[in-house]
Structures are given as structure tokens and as C-alpha cells.
Amino acid sequence: MSLSATSSSKPGMIMGQGPFDSSHYLKAAFGGAVCCSLTHGATTPIDVVKTRMQLDPKRYTSFMGTFNSVRNAGGMAALTTGAMATFQGYFVQGFFKFGGVEVMKTKLAQSCSTEEDAYKNRDVITLGGSAAAEFVADIFLCPYEACRIRSVSDPTYADGMLNVGRKLVAENGVVAGLYSGFAPMLFKQIPYTMAKFAVQQKAAEKIYDGLGTDPSKCSSGKNISISLLSGVIAGVAAATISQPADGLLSKVNKKGAGGDGSMVSRLANIASETGIVKLCTEGLFARWLHVGLITAGQFAVVDMCMMAVGASRFHFHDPSKH
């Protein structure tokens, strides 16, 4: 007997939630677009500081020192370098990430033979679904990130993100210019997103269990508060896991970094020159602050967006308790 038949008489239902149709997935995707663009755009100054520390660690040795140095040299405008590319890139990325995760989680859960099996395999489903969704999202994000990093590392390179992109393509071609950081982006974003969704899911479960309740029994305000708290926990974990690849991504988009060989040789050269300890620690505090705020904000905003249109993200619950 199929899971859908055991869980509800309505098609597309699972664990008492749904129906999960194109309308639901579009709501999740749009909520993801809004939450990612707003949170990444609003924290651009932190990202600028983090990127400068990774690109020139000898000059920029502390978070506040870097912040003041950038502000004193270029004014407050220098701290918002790449903000438009960040907003646009993460709007698109958020659309495919949150929409994709919702599609993958529900479809994989519905493919299990019973709801009990889906619940037992919820961590694997979330990890696999988030990895697949992030891969697709990064195809669209990578060009925006290449333009942002180049504009931060060399503010005189070109005026405006569109001109930065055009110059990168003119000098290097589409692949080398806009997708040179695609491999390290995958190594950064996929583990980051897997940890982000899996840890947030597990943290939220523990919080709800500790309170003796579940999302369906809580007010909107309480659910959003739990999303914020679990998001902070997930953000710190995800930032730590993805830190080495984030450093590689920042450095590989800097002109001349790693030599002129293949992408693999360039990445190997950068890793060798930098050292694993520095890759894991340079700018880590700034990333904890940056990603912790972003992740907490994203889960809260996406939930608020979906609540506003009468929807909610799918969550696993133990069928034996319902």
C-alpha cells in the first residue's frame, strides 16, 4: 500500500500536511527568494569585511579593524560593495533552494512505503534533498558571486555589476569569467545547505520536544521564535563546516590567485599557499556572525511569507504520536 493512501484520502498529502502541489511549491520558492535576498543583502557589510580578511589576511587581521579600515578608506558606501549583485543572486538562489528542498523532501517522503519509514529516514531525506536543490541553485548564483567578489577585491575593476560581468566575460570567456568558482562554490554551498537544513530540522525538533508540543499546536509567533533560535544554531554549524571552501571561493575569484593553470591546480596552489588551518579559521568569526544572522533570518522570513499566504513548510513528525 502506498504512503499517500495510508496518510490521507487526499492526493499529495503526507503526515496530515498538504496538499503539496505546484501552488505550494511556488509559495515556498517565493518565500525562499525573499528571505535569501533580504538577509544576504542586509548583511553585505559583514560579507565585505569577511571577504577582505580572506583575500588579504596580512593587512586585515581583525573584524572591527577591517570594518574601520574599509569605512575610512571608502566611506560607508565601500561596505555595501556588491550589494545589488548579492540581492539579485540570492533572490534567484533562494527561489531554487527553498523551493527545491520543499519539492525534494515531500517527494522523497511520499516515495517511502509508510509514514513511519519516512520519519525514520527524515535526516537522510533532508540531507539528500537539500544537496540536490543547492546544486541547481548554484548554477544561477555563481555568476553573481563572481561579480561580487571581483568588485570587492578590486573596486576599480568596473562600475556596476553589469559592467563587471561584461568585462569578466570579455577578458576570460563565460566559463572562466563567471564560473571559475563553481567547483569551490559547490564544495562550500552543498555542505553548508545540507548542514543548514538538517541541523535546523534537528534543533527545532529538540526545542518542540522540550516544550512538549509541535508546530501545528503553536501560535505563529512561537513557531517563528523557534525558527529564529534553531536557525542560529544551524547557521553556526553550517558556517564552520563550509569555512574552508568559502575561503577558496573568495581567493579563486581574485585576479591571479593560484596561477594560470587548470582550476584543480589553482585550487591546490591556493590551499597549499594558505594552509588548512588558515582556510578553516580566517574570517571564521565574521562568518559565524554573518551566517548565524542570515540563517536565523531566512527561516523566520520564509515561514512568515508562507504563513501570510496560508501555507507552511513541510515538517516531519512521529506518526505514532499523532
C-alpha positions in Angstrom: 0.0 0.0 0.0 1.4 3.4 -0.9 2.2 6.0 1.7 -0.2 8.5 0.3 -3.0 6.0 0.7 -2.2 5.4 4.3 -1.7 9.0 5.3 -4.7 10.8 3.8 -7.6 10.3 1.4 -6.5 13.4 -0.5 -3.8 13.1 -3.1 -0.5 14.9 -2.3 -1.0 14.7 1.5 1.6 13.3 3.9 1.7 13.3 7.7 -1.5 15.3 7.8 0.0 18.1 5.8 -0.5 19.4 2.2 -1.7 19.0 -0.4 1.8 19.5 -1.9 1.2 20.8 -5.4 2.7 23.3 -7.7 0.9 26.2 -5.9 2.5 25.1 -2.6 6.0 24.7 -4.1 5.7 28.2 -5.7 4.9 29.7 -2.3 7.9 28.0 -0.8 10.1 29.1 -3.6 9.0 32.7 -3.5 9.4 32.8 0.3 12.9 31.4 -0.2 13.7 34.1 -2.7 12.5 36.8 -0.4 14.3 35.5 2.7 17.6 34.9 1.0 17.8 38.2 -0.9 16.8 40.2 2.2 19.1 38.6 4.6 22.1 38.4 2.3 21.5 42.0 1.1 21.1 43.4 4.6 24.3 41.7 5.8 26.5 42.9 2.9 28.8 44.9 5.1 29.7 41.8 7.2 30.3 39.9 4.0 32.6 42.7 2.6 34.7 42.6 5.8 34.8 38.8 5.8 35.9 38.7 2.1 38.6 41.4 2.7 40.0 39.4 5.6 40.2 36.2 3.5 41.7 37.9 0.5 44.4 39.9 2.4 44.9 38.4 5.8 48.2 40.1 6.4 46.6 43.6 6.1 43.2 42.8 7.6 43.7 40.9 10.9 40.5 41.6 12.9 36.8 42.1 12.2 36.4 45.6 13.7 39.8 46.7 12.4 38.9 45.6 8.9 35.5 47.3 9.2 37.0 50.6 10.2 39.8 50.4 7.6 37.3 49.8 4.8 35.0 52.6 6.0 37.8 55.1 6.5 39.2 54.4 3.0 36.0 54.4 1.0 33.2 55.6 3.3 30.1 53.6 4.2 29.5 53.0 0.5 32.5 50.8 0.4 30.9 48.4 2.9 27.9 47.9 0.5 30.1 47.0 -2.5 28.3 44.2 -4.4 25.1 44.7 -2.6 23.0 44.7 -5.8 24.6 41.5 -7.1 24.2 39.9 -3.7 20.5 40.8 -3.6 19.8 39.6 -7.2 21.9 36.5 -7.0 20.4 35.3 -3.7 16.9 36.1 -4.8 17.3 33.6 -7.6 19.3 31.1 -5.5 16.7 31.3 -2.7 13.9 30.6 -5.1 15.5 27.3 -6.3 17.0 26.4 -2.9 13.9 26.6 -0.6 11.5 25.6 -3.4 13.8 22.7 -4.3 14.2 21.5 -0.8 10.4 21.5 -0.3 9.9 19.5 -3.5 12.6 17.0 -2.7 11.6 16.5 0.9 8.0 15.9 0.2 8.5 13.7 -2.9 11.1 11.6 -1.2 9.0 11.2 1.9 6.0 10.3 -0.2 8.1 7.7 -2.1 8.6 5.7 1.2 6.4 2.7 1.8 4.9 4.1 5.1 5.0 7.3 7.0 6.9 5.5 9.7 9.7 4.8 7.2 9.7 8.4 6.0 10.1 9.6 9.6 12.9 7.1 10.4 14.7 8.3 7.3 14.0 12.0 7.7 17.6 13.0 8.2 18.8 11.2 5.0 15.8 12.7 3.1 16.6 16.2 4.3 20.4 15.9 3.5 19.8 14.4 0.1 17.0 16.8 -0.8 19.0 19.9 0.2 22.1 18.8 -1.6 20.2 18.3 -4.9 18.3 21.6 -4.5 21.6 23.5 -3.8 23.3 22.1 -6.8 20.6 23.6 -9.1 20.5 26.9 -7.2 24.3 27.4 -7.5 24.2 27.2 -11.3 22.2 30.5 -11.1 24.1 32.0 -8.2 27.7 31.5 -9.4 27.9 34.4 -11.9 26.5 36.9 -9.4 29.0 35.7 -6.8 31.9 36.0 -9.3 31.0 39.6 -10.0 30.6 40.5 -6.3 33.9 39.0 -5.3 35.7 40.8 -8.1 34.2 44.1 -7.2 35.1 43.7 -3.6 38.7 42.6 -4.3 39.2 45.3 -7.0 36.7 48.2 -6.6 38.2 50.0 -9.6 37.6 47.0 -11.9 34.4 48.3 -13.4 31.4 50.4 -12.5 28.3 48.4 -11.6 27.7 44.7 -11.5 26.6 44.5 -15.2 29.8 46.1 -16.3 31.8 43.9 -14.0 30.1 40.8 -15.6 30.7 42.1 -19.1 34.4 42.7 -18.5 34.9 39.3 -16.9 33.3 37.6 -19.9 35.3 39.8 -22.4 38.6 39.0 -20.7 38.1 35.4 -19.8 35.0 34.0 -21.6 31.8 32.9 -20.0 33.0 29.8 -18.2 36.4 31.1 -16.9 34.9 34.5 -16.2 31.7 33.7 -14.4 32.1 30.0 -13.4 35.7 29.7 -12.3 34.4 29.5 -8.7 31.7 26.9 -9.5 33.6 23.9 -8.1 34.6 25.6 -4.8 31.1 27.1 -4.6 29.6 23.5 -4.7 32.1 22.4 -2.1 31.1 25.4 0.1 27.3 25.6 -0.6 26.3 22.0 -0.7 27.8 21.0 2.7 26.6 24.4 4.1 23.0 23.8 2.9 22.9 20.2 4.0 24.0 21.2 7.5 21.7 24.3 7.5 18.5 22.3 6.8 19.5 19.2 8.7 20.7 20.9 11.8 17.8 23.4 11.8 15.4 20.5 11.5 17.0 18.6 14.3 17.3 21.7 16.6 13.7 22.6 16.0 12.6 19.0 16.8 14.5 19.1 20.1 13.0 22.5 21.0 9.5 21.4 20.2 10.0 18.1 22.1 11.4 20.0 25.1 8.2 22.1 25.1 6.0 19.1 24.7 4.4 20.4 21.5 4.7 20.6 17.7 4.3 23.3 15.1 0.6 22.6 14.5 -0.2 23.3 18.1 1.8 26.5 18.4 1.0 30.1 17.6 2.6 31.8 14.6 4.8 33.9 17.0 6.1 30.8 18.8 6.8 29.0 15.6 8.8 32.0 14.2 10.7 32.3 17.5 11.7 28.6 17.3 12.7 29.1 13.6 15.0 32.0 14.8 16.6 30.0 17.6 17.1 26.9 15.6 18.3 29.0 12.6 21.1 30.5 14.7 22.2 27.0 15.8 22.1 25.8 12.2 23.9 28.9 10.9 26.9 28.5 13.2 27.2 24.8 12.4 26.9 25.4 8.6 29.4 28.2 8.7 32.0 26.1 10.4 31.6 23.1 8.1 31.8 25.3 4.9 34.5 27.7 6.0 37.5 26.1 4.1 35.6 26.1 0.8 34.4 29.7 1.4 38.0 30.8 1.7 38.9 29.0 -1.5 35.9 30.6 -3.3 36.9 34.1 -2.2 40.5 33.6 -3.2 40.0 31.9 -6.6 37.9 34.8 -7.9 40.8 37.2 -7.1 42.8 38.1 -10.2 46.0 35.9 -10.5 45.2 33.7 -7.5 46.6 30.2 -7.7 48.5 30.8 -11.0 47.3 30.3 -14.6 46.8 26.5 -14.7 43.6 24.4 -14.6 41.0 25.1 -11.9 42.1 22.0 -10.0 45.8 23.1 -10.0 44.8 26.7 -9.0 42.7 25.4 -6.1 45.5 23.1 -5.0 48.0 26.0 -5.1 45.8 28.3 -3.1 45.2 25.6 -0.5 48.9 24.9 -0.3 49.8 28.6 0.0 47.2 29.4 2.6 47.4 26.2 4.7 44.5 24.2 6.1 44.5 25.9 9.5 44.1 29.4 7.9 41.5 28.2 5.5 39.5 26.9 8.4 39.9 30.0 10.6 40.5 33.2 8.6 37.3 35.2 8.8 35.5 32.5 10.8 34.2 34.8 13.5 32.8 37.1 10.8 31.2 34.1 9.1 29.6 32.9 12.4 28.1 36.4 12.8 27.2 36.7 9.1 25.8 33.2 8.6 24.2 32.9 12.0 22.2 36.1 11.4 21.4 35.1 7.8 20.2 31.6 8.6 18.1 32.7 11.6 16.5 35.4 9.5 15.9 33.1 6.5 13.9 30.5 8.4 11.9 33.2 10.1 11.2 35.2 7.0 10.3 32.2 4.8 7.9 31.0 7.5 6.3 34.4 7.7 6.0 34.7 4.0 4.3 31.3 3.8 2.1 32.0 6.7 0.9 35.2 5.0 -0.4 33.1 2.1 -1.9 30.4 4.2 0.9 27.8 3.8 3.7 26.3 5.9 6.8 24.3 5.2 6.6 20.6 5.4 7.9 19.2 8.7 8.5 15.6 9.8 6.7 14.3 12.9 6.4 10.9 14.5 3.3 9.2 13.2 3.0 7.1 16.4 2.4 10.3 18.3 -0.4 11.7 16.0 
